[in-house]
């Protein structure tokens, strides 16, 4: 099994992808723990989101603004 860390990432071959599903999120101030399908994850300050299957996962506040943008209702 391959193991990757920030120090040793594959060089080249990276393809761009965009997330296409709308994600539900709620802001949680302060540290919190989320029981995920991969075990408990701690978030110091951020957002609680639901993945495409409806499972919860944490997103750090700084990461959220890099990955997600608000949905604008065009109705």
Phi and psi restraints in degrees (value plus and minus 20) as a CYANA .aco file:
   2 UNK   PHI     -94.7   -54.7
   2 UNK   PSI     121.4   161.4
   3 UNK   PHI    -139.1   -99.1
   3 UNK   PSI     115.6   155.6
   4 UNK   PHI    -144.5  -104.5
   4 UNK   PSI     124.2   164.2
   5 UNK   PHI    -154.3  -114.3
   5 UNK   PSI     151.1   191.1
   6 UNK   PHI     -81.3   -41.3
   6 UNK   PSI     -52.0   -12.0
   7 UNK   PHI     -93.5   -53.5
   7 UNK   PSI     -47.5    -7.5
   8 UNK   PHI    -150.4  -110.4
   8 UNK   PSI      60.5   100.5
   9 UNK   PHI    -122.1   -82.1
   9 UNK   PSI     129.7   169.7
  10 UNK   PHI     -79.0   -39.0
  10 UNK   PSI     122.1   162.1
  11 UNK   PHI    -116.4   -76.4
  11 UNK   PSI     109.4   149.4
  12 UNK   PHI      54.6    94.6
  12 UNK   PSI     148.9   188.9
  13 UNK   PHI      60.9   100.9
  13 UNK   PSI     -18.0    22.0
  14 UNK   PHI     -94.7   -54.7
  14 UNK   PSI     112.0   152.0
  15 UNK   PHI    -132.5   -92.5
  15 UNK   PSI     121.7   161.7
  16 UNK   PHI     -99.0   -59.0
  16 UNK   PSI     119.0   159.0
  17 UNK   PHI    -155.7  -115.7
  17 UNK   PSI     130.6   170.6
  18 UNK   PHI    -141.6  -101.6
  18 UNK   PSI     117.0   157.0
  19 UNK   PHI     -92.6   -52.6
  19 UNK   PSI     117.9   157.9
  20 UNK   PHI    -134.5   -94.5
  20 UNK   PSI     -35.6     4.4
  21 UNK   PHI    -108.4   -68.4
  21 UNK   PSI     126.6   166.6
  22 UNK   PHI     -94.7   -54.7
  22 UNK   PSI     114.7   154.7
  23 UNK   PHI    -131.4   -91.4
  23 UNK   PSI     111.3   151.3
  24 UNK   PHI    -104.8   -64.8
  24 UNK   PSI     114.4   154.4
  25 UNK   PHI    -161.3  -121.3
  25 UNK   PSI     134.1   174.1
  26 UNK   PHI    -157.3  -117.3
  26 UNK   PSI     119.2   159.2
  27 UNK   PHI     -96.8   -56.8
  27 UNK   PSI     111.4   151.4
  28 UNK   PHI    -142.2  -102.2
  28 UNK   PSI      97.1   137.1
  29 UNK   PHI    -104.8   -64.8
  29 UNK   PSI     116.6   156.6
  30 UNK   PHI      65.5   105.5
  30 UNK   PSI     155.6   195.6
  31 UNK   PHI     -89.2   -49.2
  31 UNK   PSI     123.9   163.9
  32 UNK   PHI    -170.7  -130.7
  32 UNK   PSI     139.5   179.5
  33 UNK   PHI    -139.1   -99.1
  33 UNK   PSI     116.2   156.2
  34 UNK   PHI    -139.1   -99.1
  34 UNK   PSI     108.9   148.9
  35 UNK   PHI    -101.3   -61.3
  35 UNK   PSI      89.4   129.4
  36 UNK   PHI    -126.0   -86.0
  36 UNK   PSI     153.3   193.3
  37 UNK   PHI     -86.0   -46.0
  37 UNK   PSI     -36.6     3.4
  38 UNK   PHI    -122.4   -82.4
  38 UNK   PSI     -12.1    27.9
  39 UNK   PHI      90.9   130.9
  39 UNK   PSI     158.0   198.0
  40 UNK   PHI     -90.9   -50.9
  40 UNK   PSI     118.2   158.2
  41 UNK   PHI    -144.5  -104.5
  41 UNK   PSI     116.4   156.4
  42 UNK   PHI    -122.4   -82.4
  42 UNK   PSI     118.7   158.7
  43 UNK   PHI    -146.7  -106.7
  43 UNK   PSI     107.5   147.5
  44 UNK   PHI     -92.8   -52.8
  44 UNK   PSI     -54.9   -14.9
  45 UNK   PHI    -189.6  -149.6
  45 UNK   PSI      99.3   139.3
  46 UNK   PHI     156.7   196.7
  46 UNK   PSI    -156.5  -116.5
  47 UNK   PHI    -147.8  -107.8
  47 UNK   PSI     126.5   166.5
  48 UNK   PHI    -124.6   -84.6
  48 UNK   PSI     101.9   141.9
  49 UNK   PHI    -141.7  -101.7
  49 UNK   PSI     144.0   184.0
  50 UNK   PHI    -132.7   -92.7
  50 UNK   PSI     111.0   151.0
  51 UNK   PHI     -98.1   -58.1
  51 UNK   PSI    -197.2  -157.2
  52 UNK   PHI     -81.8   -41.8
  52 UNK   PSI     -43.3    -3.3
  53 UNK   PHI    -112.9   -72.9
  53 UNK   PSI     -22.5    17.5
  54 UNK   PHI      71.3   111.3
  54 UNK   PSI     -11.0    29.0
  55 UNK   PHI    -108.3   -68.3
  55 UNK   PSI     122.2   162.2
  56 UNK   PHI     -96.8   -56.8
  56 UNK   PSI     128.1   168.1
  57 UNK   PHI    -173.0  -133.0
  57 UNK   PSI     129.0   169.0
  58 UNK   PHI    -107.5   -67.5
  58 UNK   PSI     129.6   169.6
  59 UNK   PHI    -152.6  -112.6
  59 UNK   PSI     103.0   143.0
  60 UNK   PHI     -82.6   -42.6
  60 UNK   PSI     125.6   165.6
  61 UNK   PHI     -75.9   -35.9
  61 UNK   PSI     -62.7   -22.7
  62 UNK   PHI     -85.6   -45.6
  62 UNK   PSI     -56.0   -16.0
  63 UNK   PHI     -91.4   -51.4
  63 UNK   PSI     -55.7   -15.7
  64 UNK   PHI     -77.2   -37.2
  64 UNK   PSI     -65.9   -25.9
  65 UNK   PHI     -89.0   -49.0
  65 UNK   PSI     -41.0    -1.0
  66 UNK   PHI    -102.0   -62.0
  66 UNK   PSI     -48.3    -8.3
  67 UNK   PHI    -124.2   -84.2
  67 UNK   PSI     -55.6   -15.6
  68 UNK   PHI    -137.5   -97.5
  68 UNK   PSI     134.3   174.3
  69 UNK   PHI    -152.6  -112.6
  69 UNK   PSI     131.2   171.2
  70 UNK   PHI     -82.8   -42.8
  70 UNK   PSI     128.1   168.1
  71 UNK   PHI    -104.2   -64.2
  71 UNK   PSI     107.0   147.0
  72 UNK   PHI    -119.8   -79.8
  72 UNK   PSI     101.4   141.4
  73 UNK   PHI     -92.7   -52.7
  73 UNK   PSI      96.4   136.4
  74 UNK   PHI    -116.8   -76.8
  74 UNK   PSI      -0.7    39.3
